[in-house]
């Protein structure tokens, strides 16, 4: 396995571990984490920002009792560590927008046989997802187009997120509210109301 694929596998495993931890946090904890990480807090969560979580009482520990762990375990070589990591990780390229096919404006207008003005109008109307590259340039995920047009519903979903990057990352990640499919695939199937409902509840942890 190449270095890039190892890194991707490790990232996927770490993301799943973090996601599992976050799912078990209460609302106040999630808001506190978002504030710490400087992540925008959705309007539905702002109301509880000022609340304090009730501390969980811990039983007193005997003063003379010392807890001992089992240690970090045996040390293995880098090759063996990679093999063990491969055994517990699963590649999921759909969960990372970077892995999607991205093209520049020039290549896209040629592929779709459209004018540059049409592409710009789609972008300004939020009918397509445009990922910024530099100050003036954009990259466009090909997965959002079908039959030389944007899939229906992107202009409904995009305003619900804070950036095109956040929107696209959500669209390509499998979601239990869209039958386990990436929401972009449900849009391609024509299920705009289902995807809209899932997007509206994306930050509703209450």
Residue pairs with C-beta under 8 A, 6 or more apart in sequence:
1 9
1 82
1 86
5 91
6 82
6 85
6 86
8 91
8 93
8 96
8 99
9 85
9 86
9 89
9 90
9 91
10 85
10 89
11 96
12 89
12 90
12 91
12 92
12 95
12 96
13 85
13 88
13 89
15 95
22 30
22 33
25 33
26 53
27 45
27 48
27 205
27 206
28 48
28 51
28 52
28 53
29 53
30 45
30 205
31 41
31 45
31 46
31 48
31 49
33 39
34 40
34 41
34 45
35 41
35 49
40 162
41 49
42 203
42 204
44 203
44 204
44 206
45 203
45 205
45 206
76 84
92 174
93 99
94 172
94 173
94 174
94 182
95 172
95 173
95 174
96 169
96 172
97 131
97 141
97 165
97 168
97 169
97 172
100 141
100 142
100 143
100 168
100 172
101 141
101 142
101 143
102 131
102 139
102 140
102 141
102 142
103 111
103 139
103 140
103 142
104 133
104 137
104 138
104 139
104 140
105 116
105 119
105 137
105 138
105 140
108 119
108 140
108 142
109 115
109 116
109 118
109 119
111 142
112 119
112 145
112 148
112 149
113 148
114 148
119 128
119 140
122 128
122 150
123 130
123 138
125 155
126 154
126 155
126 158
126 159
127 150
127 154
127 155
128 140
128 144
128 145
128 150
128 154
129 140
129 141
129 144
129 154
129 158
129 164
129 167
129 168
129 171
130 138
130 139
130 140
130 164
131 138
131 139
131 140
131 141
131 164
131 165
131 168
132 138
132 139
132 164
133 139
141 168
141 172
143 172
143 184
144 150
144 151
144 154
144 171
144 184
145 151
146 188
151 184
151 187
151 188
152 187
152 190
152 192
153 187
153 192
153 195
153 196
154 187
156 192
156 196
157 167
157 171
157 183
157 187
157 195
157 196
157 199
158 164
158 167
160 167
160 199
160 200
160 202
161 167
161 170
161 199
161 202
170 183
170 199
170 202
171 182
171 183
171 184
171 187
172 182
172 183
172 184
173 182
173 183
174 180
174 181
174 182
175 181
175 182
175 183
175 198
177 194
177 197
177 198
177 201
178 185
178 186
178 191
178 194
178 195
178 198
179 186
183 195
183 198
183 199
186 194
186 195
187 195
